[in-house]
Amino acid sequence: MTATRPIAFSQGLQELALLIDSRRKSMADASKVLSHFQKPAGWLGRLNLRNMNRRHSKLTDWGLRHAPIETRDTILDVGCGGGRTVQKLAAIAREGRVYGIDHSDASMAVAAKTNRLAIETGRVEIRRGSVSHLPFADQTFDLVTAVETHYYWPELSADVREVLRVLKGGGRLIMIAEAYRGGKFDKRLRRFAELLNSANLSYLTVDEHRALLTEANYSEVQVFEEYDKGWLCAVGRRPFEA
């Protein structure tokens, strides 16, 4: 009997499409795979999270270069997954504080392990939470990041407004993604439009990302695209209070 090799998932939509292509998965199978992307659980979820930490590192580095990060900033990473983005942010904001939130027990456990030393010194905190109801006071953060997660936010328009609530005046939201409508991998992803629609995923164009933040009252909205790599970064700023 031939042993089945475990699937090493990352959390990007393009990996989902590649997986279905390579293994000829049915839509039912693909839906099960997608559930692990949305809320990792068990040993398979932990494997997914560790792989995500590795695979998304260069994408994250590229995205974070599109907004200034200061040494004393207070930062939130929404959907922190395996905690690698939190770790990167804590290395930059050396005199600040970085929070990560996630709704998955597996994510919280892996993120806490990844950031163990920074947690012990009080510079990092990992919490359970939802982007729809962030467990923080108004105007808490200088920066909020979302790496490969905003596809899955329950109510995207309302959720970016919830992020705006916890940003300080002048604070920024950075959304980083490796799959978007009109991008390099769009044709492959469109083959699974039924799955994406049934899962209520937000799969937006460059212009729709710009409109999303503008309509939520962010200022200085910019969307950056690295087409050859299939990368996108959307940045918006909370206006200073009059």
C-alpha positions as CSV (number, residue, x, y, z in Angstrom):
1,M,0.0,0.0,0.0
2,T,1.4,3.4,-1.0
3,A,1.7,5.9,1.8
4,T,-0.1,9.3,1.3
5,R,2.2,12.2,1.6
6,P,0.8,15.1,3.7
7,I,-0.2,18.2,1.9
8,A,1.8,21.3,3.0
9,F,-0.7,24.1,2.7
10,S,-0.1,27.8,2.7
11,Q,-3.0,30.2,3.1
12,G,-3.0,31.9,-0.4
13,L,-5.8,31.5,-2.9
14,Q,-3.3,30.8,-5.7
15,E,-2.0,27.8,-3.8
16,L,-5.6,26.5,-3.5
17,A,-6.0,26.7,-7.3
18,L,-2.6,25.0,-7.8
19,L,-3.5,22.2,-5.4
20,I,-6.8,21.5,-7.1
21,D,-5.1,21.5,-10.5
22,S,-2.3,19.2,-9.5
23,R,-4.4,16.7,-7.6
24,R,-7.6,17.0,-9.6
25,K,-9.6,17.7,-6.5
26,S,-13.4,18.0,-6.7
27,M,-15.1,21.2,-5.5
28,A,-16.2,19.3,-2.4
29,D,-12.6,18.4,-1.7
30,A,-11.5,22.0,-2.4
31,S,-14.1,23.3,0.0
32,K,-12.5,21.2,2.8
33,V,-9.1,22.5,1.9
34,L,-10.4,26.1,1.9
35,S,-11.7,25.6,5.4
36,H,-8.2,24.9,6.6
37,F,-7.1,28.2,5.1
38,Q,-9.9,30.1,6.8
39,K,-9.5,28.6,10.2
40,P,-6.5,26.2,10.6
41,A,-7.1,23.4,13.1
42,G,-5.3,20.3,14.3
43,W,-2.0,18.9,13.1
44,L,-2.9,19.8,9.5
45,G,-3.6,23.4,10.5
46,R,-0.3,23.7,12.4
47,L,1.5,22.3,9.3
48,N,-0.3,24.9,7.2
49,L,0.7,27.7,9.5
50,R,4.4,26.8,9.6
51,N,4.5,26.6,5.8
52,M,2.7,30.0,5.6
53,N,5.4,31.6,7.8
54,R,8.0,30.5,5.3
55,R,6.1,31.0,2.0
56,H,4.7,34.5,2.7
57,S,7.9,36.0,4.1
58,K,9.1,37.7,0.9
59,L,5.5,38.9,0.1
60,T,5.3,40.4,3.6
61,D,8.6,42.1,3.4
62,W,7.6,43.7,0.1
63,G,4.3,44.9,1.4
64,L,5.6,46.3,4.7
65,R,8.0,48.6,2.7
66,H,5.0,50.6,1.5
67,A,4.4,52.4,4.9
68,P,6.7,53.8,7.5
69,I,7.1,51.8,10.7
70,E,8.6,53.6,13.6
71,T,10.6,52.2,16.5
72,R,8.0,53.0,19.2
73,D,4.8,52.2,17.1
74,T,1.9,50.2,18.6
75,I,0.9,47.7,15.9
76,L,-1.8,45.1,15.3
77,D,-1.6,42.2,12.9
78,V,-5.1,41.0,12.0
79,G,-5.3,37.2,11.3
80,C,-1.8,36.7,12.6
81,G,-1.7,33.0,11.5
82,G,1.7,31.5,12.4
83,G,3.0,34.8,13.8
84,R,5.8,35.5,11.4
85,T,4.5,38.9,10.5
86,V,4.2,39.8,14.2
87,Q,7.8,38.7,14.6
88,K,8.9,40.9,11.7
89,L,7.0,43.9,13.0
90,A,8.4,43.5,16.5
91,A,11.9,43.4,15.1
92,I,11.3,46.9,13.5
93,A,9.2,48.4,16.4
94,R,11.9,47.5,19.0
95,E,10.6,49.9,21.6
96,G,6.9,49.5,20.7
97,R,4.3,46.8,21.2
98,V,2.9,44.4,18.7
99,Y,-0.4,42.5,19.0
100,G,-1.6,39.6,16.9
101,I,-5.2,38.4,16.8
102,D,-6.7,35.3,15.3
103,H,-9.9,33.2,15.7
104,S,-8.0,29.9,15.4
105,D,-6.6,28.0,18.4
106,A,-4.0,26.5,16.2
107,S,-2.9,29.9,14.9
108,M,-2.7,31.3,18.4
109,A,-0.5,28.4,19.6
110,V,1.9,28.6,16.6
111,A,2.1,32.4,16.8
112,A,2.8,32.3,20.5
113,K,5.6,29.7,19.9
114,T,7.1,31.8,17.1
115,N,7.1,34.9,19.3
116,R,7.9,33.3,22.7
117,L,10.8,35.5,23.7
118,A,9.1,38.8,22.7
119,I,6.0,37.7,24.6
120,E,8.1,36.9,27.7
121,T,9.5,40.5,27.6
122,G,6.1,42.1,27.1
123,R,6.7,43.4,23.6
124,V,4.2,41.0,21.9
125,E,0.8,39.8,22.8
126,I,-1.3,37.2,20.9
127,R,-5.1,37.4,21.5
128,R,-8.2,35.6,20.3
129,G,-10.3,38.0,18.3
130,S,-12.3,38.8,15.2
131,V,-11.7,41.7,12.8
132,S,-15.5,42.4,13.0
133,H,-15.2,43.2,16.7
134,L,-11.7,44.1,17.5
135,P,-11.0,43.9,21.3
136,F,-9.3,47.2,21.5
137,A,-10.2,50.8,22.4
138,D,-10.6,53.6,19.8
139,Q,-7.4,55.0,18.3
140,T,-5.0,52.5,19.8
141,F,-2.7,51.7,16.9
142,D,-0.2,53.4,14.7
143,L,-0.4,50.6,12.1
144,V,-2.7,47.6,11.4
145,T,-1.5,44.9,9.0
146,A,-3.4,42.2,7.2
147,V,-1.4,39.7,5.3
148,E,-3.3,37.2,3.1
149,T,-6.4,37.5,5.3
150,H,-8.8,40.1,4.1
151,Y,-10.2,37.6,1.5
152,Y,-11.9,35.9,4.5
153,W,-13.2,38.8,6.5
154,P,-16.9,38.3,7.2
155,E,-18.1,41.8,6.1
156,L,-15.2,43.4,4.3
157,S,-16.7,46.9,4.0
158,A,-17.7,47.0,7.7
159,D,-14.5,45.3,8.8
160,V,-12.2,47.9,7.3
161,R,-14.3,50.5,9.1
162,E,-13.7,48.6,12.3
163,V,-10.0,48.7,11.7
164,L,-10.3,52.5,11.1
165,R,-11.9,52.8,14.6
166,V,-8.8,51.4,16.3
167,L,-6.2,53.4,14.2
168,K,-4.8,56.6,15.6
169,G,-5.1,59.8,13.6
170,G,-2.5,59.4,10.8
171,G,-2.3,55.6,11.4
172,R,-2.3,53.3,8.5
173,L,-3.9,50.0,7.4
174,I,-1.8,47.8,5.1
175,M,-3.5,44.9,3.3
176,I,-1.1,42.5,1.5
177,A,-2.3,39.8,-0.9
178,E,-1.0,37.4,-3.5
179,A,-4.3,36.8,-5.3
180,Y,-6.5,39.5,-6.7
181,R,-8.9,39.9,-9.6
182,G,-7.1,40.9,-12.8
183,G,-3.7,39.8,-11.4
184,K,-1.2,37.3,-12.8
185,F,-3.1,34.2,-11.5
186,D,-6.6,35.5,-12.2
187,K,-7.4,33.0,-15.0
188,R,-6.5,30.1,-12.8
189,L,-8.6,31.4,-9.9
190,R,-11.6,32.3,-12.0
191,R,-12.0,28.5,-12.7
192,F,-13.0,28.2,-9.1
193,A,-15.4,31.2,-9.0
194,E,-18.2,29.0,-7.8
195,L,-16.1,27.9,-4.8
196,L,-15.0,31.5,-4.0
197,N,-18.5,32.8,-4.2
198,S,-20.0,30.0,-2.1
199,A,-17.3,30.7,0.6
200,N,-18.2,34.5,0.5
201,L,-14.5,35.3,-0.3
202,S,-13.7,38.9,-1.3
203,Y,-11.7,38.6,-4.5
204,L,-11.2,42.2,-5.7
205,T,-9.6,44.1,-8.5
206,V,-6.9,46.8,-7.9
207,D,-9.6,49.5,-8.4
208,E,-12.0,47.8,-6.0
209,H,-9.3,47.7,-3.3
210,R,-8.8,51.4,-3.8
211,A,-12.6,52.1,-3.7
212,L,-13.0,49.9,-0.6
213,L,-10.7,52.0,1.5
214,T,-11.8,55.3,0.0
215,E,-15.5,54.6,0.7
216,A,-14.6,53.6,4.3
217,N,-13.2,57.2,4.8
218,Y,-9.5,56.3,4.6
219,S,-7.3,59.1,3.2
220,E,-4.1,58.9,1.0
221,V,-5.2,55.6,-0.4
222,Q,-2.7,53.8,-2.6
223,V,-2.6,50.4,-4.2
224,F,0.7,48.9,-5.3
225,E,1.0,46.0,-7.7
226,E,3.9,43.7,-8.5
227,Y,2.2,42.0,-11.4
228,D,4.9,39.6,-12.3
229,K,4.8,38.0,-8.9
230,G,1.1,38.4,-8.4
231,W,1.4,40.6,-5.4
232,L,-0.8,43.5,-4.2
233,C,-0.6,45.9,-1.4
234,A,-3.3,48.4,-0.4
235,V,-2.6,51.2,2.0
236,G,-5.0,53.7,3.6
237,R,-4.6,56.3,6.4
238,R,-6.9,57.5,9.1
239,P,-7.3,61.2,8.7
240,F,-6.1,63.4,11.6
241,E,-9.0,64.7,13.7
242,A,-9.9,68.4,13.0
